[in-house]
Amino acid sequence: MYEYAIAWEWLAFAARWFHVVTAIAWIGSSFYFIALDLGLVKRPHLPPGAYGEEWQVHGGGFYHIQKYLVAPAQMPEHLTWFKYESYFTWISGFLMLCIVYYGGADLFLIDRHVLDISPPVAILISLASLAFGWVVYDLLCRSPLGLNTWGLMAVLYAVLVFMAWGYTQLFTGRAAFLHLGAFTATIMSANVFMIIIPNQKIVVADLIAGRTPDPKYGQVAKQRSLHNNYLTLPVIFFMLSNHYPLAFGTAFNWVIAALVFLMGVTIRHWFNTTHARKGRPTWTWIVTVILFMLIMWLSTVPKQLTGETDTAAVTPAFQQFADNPHFPAVKQLVSTRCSMCHAAEPVYEGVVRPPKGVALENDAEIAAHAREIYIQAGRSHAMPPGNVTDITPDERRLLIAWFESAVEGKKQ
């Protein structure tokens, strides 16, 4: 049964690798086409229907690119579609959500100090929130407000801030940030799957049938693509945030999330303006730095990170590890080898917060992180880093015996 923990760890690694690869492909192509679109130049010699062109150099050669705002006069012989990068990014991200947060709901998803719910209920709330995000977003885009691009984005920002606050009232801080990223990424990928690609298929069908395509399909697709462009950087921040508890584990985490969305706008505005050859608005970087410094300040207003595990008592889900006969020796070992860093107030030089927000100072915390201790310090030598606390092979075997016997005991 304990082999399950190792297999699960490798499954999570594989899914994360898959997710990163597909995300790089999607984000790379998205940023490229936004830059290309903004850099197009209108010239008199362009063929009928062409909106603009651009010359680029890469890989030892030159590229001459022309864009047709609606469609060319006839269907080209070969047409490359950019869609699977988006689809597989979302699928792999959802797989990660299932493996880490649904599979480990008691540890990573639920904070019973925030909301005392069962794992199935928490998972249902998570799934419903993702669907809710797309429905609300799409309705806003289709409403009269959708005709005002910047007015629409202001309202969408208000929705995102509300969701940032709402998620912190439902889940752990780590899960709240991850879900905010998933919420936003679902909107982005659904834009591709539900709007952009279907609209392009309508245009292609019109060309094949000899009809003149309606320009509204391209206009709608371009608006959704613009939204995706401004949402990309915040999504990356939230996906990386689970490694940095100063972002998600503070009392003002939802305010930090709100400011992250603004940083995404200021950074992308600089690139978009530059690509459009409309100058280099350096003020955007000044605003970005100010926002980031404000985030840093907000992360340190409370002196201690908010807890994500029950520090008063071991929850039933992890009681097996605290009841195991090896636990007293393990507790002493962890206190000797780990707690100088993994504490609310670390004493190891240079460490000001417990790494990844993991504190190991009492029975509840040690039991709740049993699998991580087993993987990081038992089965592998990842912890302590560089073995700075001189943990011995016998001590690593003790951690292995503790976890595996506890798991086997529960199985029996």
C-alpha positions as CSV (number, residue, x, y, z in Angstrom):
1,M,0.0,0.0,0.0
2,Y,2.9,2.4,0.8
3,E,4.1,2.0,-2.8
4,Y,1.0,4.0,-3.7
5,A,2.6,7.1,-2.2
6,I,5.7,6.8,-4.4
7,A,3.7,6.0,-7.5
8,W,1.4,9.0,-6.7
9,E,4.4,11.3,-6.4
10,W,5.8,10.2,-9.8
11,L,2.3,10.6,-11.3
12,A,2.2,14.2,-9.9
13,F,5.7,14.9,-11.4
14,A,4.7,13.5,-14.8
15,A,1.5,15.6,-14.8
16,R,3.4,18.7,-13.8
17,W,6.0,18.2,-16.5
18,F,3.2,17.7,-19.1
19,H,1.5,20.8,-17.8
20,V,4.6,23.0,-18.0
21,V,5.5,21.8,-21.5
22,T,2.0,22.4,-22.9
23,A,1.7,25.8,-21.1
24,I,5.0,26.9,-22.6
25,A,3.7,26.0,-26.1
26,W,0.4,27.8,-25.5
27,I,1.8,30.9,-23.9
28,G,4.6,31.1,-26.4
29,S,2.3,31.0,-29.4
30,S,-0.2,33.4,-27.8
31,F,2.4,36.0,-27.0
32,Y,3.9,35.6,-30.5
33,F,0.6,36.2,-32.3
34,I,-0.3,39.2,-30.1
35,A,3.1,40.7,-30.9
36,L,2.7,39.9,-34.6
37,D,-0.8,41.4,-34.7
38,L,0.2,44.6,-33.0
39,G,3.3,45.0,-35.2
40,L,1.5,44.7,-38.6
41,V,2.1,47.6,-41.0
42,K,-0.4,48.7,-43.7
43,R,1.1,49.2,-47.1
44,P,-0.4,50.2,-50.4
45,H,0.8,47.1,-52.3
46,L,-1.0,44.6,-50.1
47,P,-3.5,42.3,-51.9
48,P,-7.3,42.9,-51.5
49,G,-8.5,42.0,-48.0
50,A,-5.1,42.0,-46.4
51,Y,-5.0,44.1,-43.2
52,G,-1.2,44.4,-42.8
53,E,2.1,42.7,-43.1
54,E,5.4,42.3,-41.2
55,W,8.9,41.1,-42.0
56,Q,10.7,39.1,-39.4
57,V,14.0,37.4,-39.2
58,H,14.7,34.2,-37.3
59,G,16.7,31.0,-37.6
60,G,18.9,32.2,-40.5
61,G,16.1,33.4,-42.7
62,F,13.4,36.0,-43.4
63,Y,9.7,35.6,-43.0
64,H,7.1,37.7,-44.9
65,I,3.7,37.6,-43.0
66,Q,0.4,39.0,-44.1
67,K,-2.8,39.1,-42.1
68,Y,-6.3,39.1,-43.6
69,L,-8.6,40.7,-41.1
70,V,-11.7,38.7,-42.1
71,A,-10.5,36.1,-44.6
72,P,-8.6,35.8,-47.9
73,A,-10.6,35.6,-51.2
74,Q,-10.4,31.8,-51.2
75,M,-9.5,29.0,-48.9
76,P,-5.7,28.3,-48.7
77,E,-4.5,24.8,-49.6
78,H,-2.9,24.4,-46.1
79,L,-4.1,25.9,-42.9
80,T,-2.3,25.5,-39.5
81,W,-4.6,25.7,-36.4
82,F,-3.3,26.8,-33.0
83,K,-5.7,25.1,-30.5
84,Y,-4.3,21.9,-29.1
85,E,-1.7,23.9,-27.0
86,S,-4.6,25.4,-25.1
87,Y,-6.6,22.3,-24.8
88,F,-3.8,20.2,-23.4
89,T,-2.7,22.9,-21.0
90,W,-6.1,22.9,-19.4
91,I,-6.4,19.1,-19.4
92,S,-2.9,18.7,-17.8
93,G,-3.7,21.5,-15.3
94,F,-7.0,19.8,-14.3
95,L,-5.1,16.5,-13.9
96,M,-2.7,18.3,-11.5
97,L,-5.7,19.7,-9.6
98,C,-7.1,16.2,-9.3
99,I,-3.8,14.6,-8.2
100,V,-2.6,17.2,-5.7
101,Y,-5.7,19.0,-4.4
102,Y,-8.5,16.4,-4.8
103,G,-6.3,13.4,-4.0
104,G,-4.9,15.3,-1.0
105,A,-7.9,17.3,0.0
106,D,-7.5,16.9,3.7
107,L,-4.0,18.5,3.6
108,F,-4.0,20.8,0.6
109,L,-7.6,21.8,-0.1
110,I,-9.5,22.0,3.2
111,D,-8.6,24.3,6.1
112,R,-11.1,23.5,8.9
113,H,-10.3,26.8,10.5
114,V,-11.7,28.4,7.4
115,L,-14.6,26.1,6.5
116,D,-15.2,22.7,8.1
117,I,-16.3,20.6,5.1
118,S,-15.7,17.1,3.9
119,P,-13.4,16.3,0.9
120,P,-16.3,15.4,-1.5
121,V,-18.1,18.7,-0.7
122,A,-14.9,20.7,-1.1
123,I,-14.2,19.0,-4.5
124,L,-17.8,19.8,-5.7
125,I,-17.4,23.4,-4.7
126,S,-14.1,23.5,-6.6
127,L,-15.6,22.1,-9.8
128,A,-18.7,24.3,-9.5
129,S,-16.6,27.4,-9.1
130,L,-14.7,26.7,-12.4
131,A,-18.0,26.2,-14.3
132,F,-19.4,29.3,-12.6
133,G,-16.5,31.4,-13.8
134,W,-16.9,30.6,-17.5
135,V,-20.7,31.1,-17.4
136,V,-20.5,34.5,-15.7
137,Y,-17.6,35.6,-18.0
138,D,-19.3,34.5,-21.2
139,L,-22.6,36.2,-20.2
140,L,-20.8,39.5,-19.5
141,C,-19.0,39.3,-22.9
142,R,-22.3,38.6,-24.7
143,S,-24.1,41.4,-22.9
144,P,-24.2,45.1,-24.1
145,L,-21.2,45.6,-21.8
146,G,-19.2,43.4,-24.2
147,L,-19.2,46.2,-26.7
148,N,-17.0,48.3,-24.4
149,T,-13.7,46.4,-24.2
150,W,-12.2,48.4,-21.3
151,G,-15.5,48.7,-19.4
152,L,-15.9,44.9,-19.7
153,M,-12.4,44.3,-18.4
154,A,-13.0,46.6,-15.4
155,V,-16.1,44.5,-14.5
156,L,-14.2,41.3,-15.0
157,Y,-11.5,42.6,-12.7
158,A,-14.2,43.1,-10.0
159,V,-15.3,39.5,-10.5
160,L,-11.8,38.2,-10.2
161,V,-11.2,40.2,-7.0
162,F,-14.5,38.8,-5.6
163,M,-13.4,35.3,-6.5
164,A,-10.0,35.9,-4.8
165,W,-11.8,36.8,-1.6
166,G,-14.3,34.0,-2.0
167,Y,-11.7,31.3,-2.4
168,T,-9.9,32.4,0.7
169,Q,-13.2,31.9,2.6
170,L,-13.5,28.3,1.3
171,F,-10.1,26.7,1.1
172,T,-6.5,26.8,2.3
173,G,-4.5,29.8,1.2
174,R,-2.5,27.6,-1.1
175,A,-5.6,26.1,-2.7
176,A,-7.3,29.5,-2.9
177,F,-4.4,30.9,-5.1
178,L,-4.3,27.7,-7.2
179,H,-8.0,27.8,-7.8
180,L,-7.9,31.5,-8.7
181,G,-5.3,30.5,-11.4
182,A,-7.5,27.5,-12.5
183,F,-10.6,29.8,-12.5
184,T,-8.8,32.2,-14.8
185,A,-7.2,29.5,-17.0
186,T,-10.5,27.9,-17.5
187,I,-11.9,31.1,-18.9
188,M,-8.9,31.4,-21.2
189,S,-9.0,27.9,-22.5
190,A,-12.8,28.0,-22.9
191,N,-12.4,31.2,-24.9
192,V,-10.3,29.1,-27.4
193,F,-12.5,26.0,-27.3
194,M,-15.9,27.7,-27.2
195,I,-15.4,31.0,-29.1
196,I,-12.2,31.5,-31.0
197,I,-11.9,28.2,-32.8
198,P,-15.7,27.8,-33.5
199,N,-15.7,31.3,-35.0
200,Q,-12.7,30.6,-37.2
201,K,-14.4,27.4,-38.3
202,I,-17.5,29.4,-39.4
203,V,-15.3,31.7,-41.5
204,V,-13.6,28.6,-43.1
205,A,-16.9,27.1,-43.9
206,D,-18.1,30.3,-45.5
207,L,-14.9,30.4,-47.6
208,I,-15.4,26.8,-48.8
209,A,-19.0,27.5,-49.6
210,G,-18.1,30.6,-51.6
211,R,-19.8,33.0,-49.1
212,T,-18.4,36.2,-47.8
213,P,-17.6,35.7,-44.1
214,D,-19.1,38.0,-41.5
215,P,-16.4,40.2,-39.9
216,K,-18.2,39.9,-36.5
217,Y,-16.7,36.5,-35.9
218,G,-13.2,37.7,-36.2
219,Q,-13.9,40.8,-34.0
220,V,-15.3,38.6,-31.2
221,A,-12.4,36.2,-31.4
222,K,-9.9,39.1,-31.3
223,Q,-11.6,40.5,-28.1
224,R,-11.4,37.1,-26.3
225,S,-7.8,36.8,-27.4
226,L,-7.0,40.2,-25.9
227,H,-8.5,39.1,-22.6
228,N,-6.4,35.9,-22.7
229,N,-3.3,38.1,-23.3
230,Y,-3.8,40.2,-20.2
231,L,-4.8,37.2,-18.0
232,T,-1.8,35.1,-18.8
233,L,0.8,36.5,-16.4
234,P,-1.4,36.4,-13.4
235,V,-2.2,32.8,-14.1
236,I,1.5,31.9,-14.2
237,F,2.0,33.8,-10.8
238,F,-0.8,31.8,-9.2
239,M,0.4,28.5,-10.5
240,L,3.9,29.2,-9.1
241,S,2.6,30.7,-5.8
242,N,2.1,27.3,-4.1
243,H,5.9,27.3,-3.6
244,Y,5.9,30.7,-1.9
245,P,3.8,30.8,1.3
246,L,4.5,34.5,1.7
247,A,2.1,35.0,-1.2
248,F,-0.8,32.7,-0.3
249,G,-0.3,32.2,3.5
250,T,-1.0,35.7,4.8
251,A,-4.1,37.4,6.2
252,F,-4.2,39.7,3.1
253,N,-3.7,37.0,0.5
254,W,-6.8,38.0,-1.5
255,V,-5.6,41.6,-1.7
256,I,-2.3,40.3,-2.9
257,A,-4.1,38.4,-5.6
258,A,-6.0,41.5,-6.7
259,L,-2.7,43.4,-7.1
260,V,-1.2,40.5,-9.1
261,F,-4.0,41.0,-11.7
262,L,-3.0,44.7,-11.9
263,M,0.6,43.8,-12.4
264,G,-0.3,41.5,-15.3
265,V,-2.0,44.4,-16.9
266,T,0.8,46.9,-16.5
267,I,3.5,44.4,-17.7
268,R,1.5,43.4,-20.8
269,H,0.6,47.0,-21.5
270,W,4.3,47.8,-21.9
271,F,4.9,44.9,-24.3
272,N,1.7,45.5,-26.3
273,T,2.5,49.2,-26.7
274,T,6.1,48.4,-27.7
275,H,5.0,45.8,-30.2
276,A,2.5,48.2,-31.7
277,R,5.4,50.8,-32.1
278,K,3.6,53.3,-30.0
279,G,6.5,54.1,-27.7
280,R,7.9,52.5,-24.6
281,P,5.8,53.5,-21.6
282,T,8.3,53.2,-18.8
283,W,5.7,54.3,-16.3
284,T,4.2,50.8,-16.4
285,W,7.4,49.3,-14.9
286,I,7.4,51.9,-12.2
287,V,3.8,51.0,-11.3
288,T,4.6,47.3,-11.5
289,V,7.5,47.8,-9.0
290,I,5.3,49.8,-6.7
291,L,2.6,47.1,-6.8
292,F,5.1,44.4,-6.1
293,M,6.6,46.3,-3.1
294,L,3.0,46.7,-1.8
295,I,2.5,43.0,-2.1
296,M,5.8,42.4,-0.2
297,W,4.6,44.7,2.5
298,L,1.2,43.0,2.7
299,S,2.8,39.6,3.1
300,T,4.7,40.7,6.2
301,V,2.0,42.8,7.9
302,P,1.0,39.7,10.0
303,K,4.1,38.4,11.6
304,Q,3.2,34.8,11.3
305,L,1.8,32.9,8.3
306,T,-1.8,31.7,8.6
307,G,-1.9,28.0,9.4
308,E,-3.2,25.4,7.0
309,T,-3.4,22.5,9.4
310,D,-5.1,21.9,12.7
311,T,-2.4,22.6,15.3
312,A,-4.6,21.7,18.2
313,A,-5.4,18.1,17.4
314,V,-4.6,15.5,14.8
315,T,-7.5,15.2,12.4
316,P,-9.0,11.7,11.8
317,A,-7.6,11.5,8.3
318,F,-4.0,11.5,9.8
319,Q,-4.6,9.8,13.2
320,Q,-3.0,6.6,11.9
321,F,0.4,8.3,11.8
322,A,0.1,9.7,15.3
323,D,-1.0,6.4,16.8
324,N,1.8,4.4,15.2
325,P,4.3,2.9,17.7
326,H,7.2,4.6,15.8
327,F,5.7,8.1,16.2
328,P,7.4,9.1,19.5
329,A,10.8,8.4,18.0
330,V,9.8,10.1,14.7
331,K,8.6,13.1,16.6
332,Q,11.9,13.4,18.4
333,L,13.8,12.9,15.1
334,V,11.8,15.6,13.4
335,S,12.3,18.0,16.3
336,T,16.0,17.4,16.1
337,R,16.5,17.4,12.4
338,C,13.7,19.4,10.8
339,S,12.0,21.9,13.2
340,M,14.8,24.5,13.1
341,C,13.5,25.4,9.7
342,H,10.0,24.0,9.7
343,A,8.7,26.1,12.6
344,A,6.5,29.2,12.9
345,E,9.6,31.1,13.9
346,P,12.6,29.2,12.3
347,V,15.9,29.5,14.2
348,Y,18.1,28.4,11.2
349,E,20.2,31.3,9.9
350,G,18.7,32.9,6.8
351,V,15.3,31.2,7.1
352,V,12.6,33.6,8.1
353,R,9.5,31.5,7.2
354,P,8.9,27.8,7.3
355,P,9.7,26.4,3.8
356,K,6.5,26.1,1.7
357,G,4.6,27.1,4.8
358,V,5.2,23.6,6.4
359,A,5.6,23.7,10.2
360,L,6.5,20.5,12.0
361,E,6.3,21.5,15.7
362,N,3.5,19.3,17.0
363,D,1.7,16.0,16.6
364,A,-0.9,17.4,14.2
365,E,1.6,19.0,11.9
366,I,3.9,16.0,11.7
367,A,1.0,13.6,11.1
368,A,-0.5,15.8,8.5
369,H,2.7,15.9,6.6
370,A,3.6,12.3,7.0
371,R,3.7,11.5,3.2
372,E,5.9,14.6,2.5
373,I,8.3,13.5,5.3
374,Y,8.4,10.0,3.9
375,I,9.1,11.1,0.4
376,Q,11.4,14.0,1.1
377,A,13.5,12.7,4.0
378,G,12.8,8.9,3.9
379,R,12.7,7.6,0.4
380,S,14.8,10.4,-1.0
381,H,17.5,12.6,0.5
382,A,16.0,15.9,-0.6
383,M,15.6,16.9,3.0
384,P,17.3,18.3,4.9
385,P,19.0,20.3,2.1
386,G,22.6,19.2,1.8
387,N,21.9,17.1,4.9
388,V,22.9,20.1,7.0
389,T,21.4,18.6,10.1
390,D,23.3,15.3,9.6
391,I,20.4,12.9,9.4
392,T,21.7,9.4,9.5
393,P,20.7,6.4,7.3
394,D,19.1,4.7,10.3
395,E,17.0,7.8,10.9
396,R,15.8,7.7,7.3
397,R,14.9,4.0,7.7
398,L,12.9,5.0,10.8
399,L,10.9,7.5,8.8
400,I,10.3,4.8,6.1
401,A,9.2,2.2,8.7
402,W,6.9,4.7,10.4
403,F,5.0,5.7,7.3
404,E,4.8,2.3,5.7
405,S,3.7,0.5,8.9
406,A,1.1,3.2,9.5
407,V,-0.3,2.8,6.0
408,E,-0.2,-1.0,6.2
409,G,-1.9,-0.8,9.6
410,K,-4.8,1.2,8.2
411,K,-5.1,-1.2,5.3
412,Q,-5.5,-4.1,7.7
